[in-house]
Amino acid sequence: MTDEKALQLIAEANDTVFDGNYNLIANLDYIVISADKFGAALTNTPGGSYLGKNLLTMTNDEWRTDIYRKSLEYCKQTRQSKQWLSLKFARRPEYWLIIISFQPLVNYATNNVIGYKITGRVPENIMLPFFGLKEIIKESQPRKRELGSKTDEWLTNREHEVLFLLFNCDTYQHIANLLSLSHQINYTSSMVAKIVNRNLYAKFNVSNLESLKKLAYQMGYHKNIPASLFGEFMLPLNKL
């Protein structure tokens, strides 16, 4: 089977079957030749379609474009996939954080790389270890949003940050360290405890940490990204 025919069959299959992820197929020139109808919607792509677009010109962020370029080159040279955890505020809020996979497409009849498959999926949980969050904060791009604007309708930015970090940190001191790193202000464990005991307990009408986390989890705060905590990023999944 020729490379052209093989890529055509892959594109046709991608147009027909939805596997629960959001994906697209591109040729070796990085031009999108197939894309499911959901992907463009979740990223608020103008025109509502990726078809005919170049993967390297789909974003205005030079740093993100550079990651795309290097990932695609890596796929072609090594014939291996590469995964990134990506935060982008231009997407719909429930899709701010997604895992992006870059995968080479190989025609085994000719042993040639014939194109690329890029898949985006929402992680089931965003349980990141303390050092993973530390790396994210350090590597994030400069914030584009006004830090004074609220990112949650009910909680203040600081309450939102602390609540999110409760699911990813073992101690109040870990939370304080991350807040200090993010905002360049010295936070202490006692300051975090005050936000939890006085503010969050009262707003969630609970009296202990276990009840707070249980109720907050049911409301989705374990995966509700506080945009005031860090800027946009793309980091290798295996680095976290």
Secondary structure, 3 states (H helix, E strand, C coil): CCHHHHHHHHHHHHHHCCCCCEEEEECCCCEEEEECHHHHHHCCCHHHCCCCCEHHHCCCCHHHHHHHHHHHHHHHHHCCCEEEEEECCCCCHHHCEEEEEEEEEEECCCCEEEEEEEEEECCCCCCCCHHHHHHHHHHCCCCCCCCCCCCCCCCCHHHHHHHHHHCCCCCHHHHHHHHHHHHCCCCCHHHHHHHHHHHHHHHHCCCCHHHHHHHHHHCCCCCCCCCCCCCCEEEEHHHC
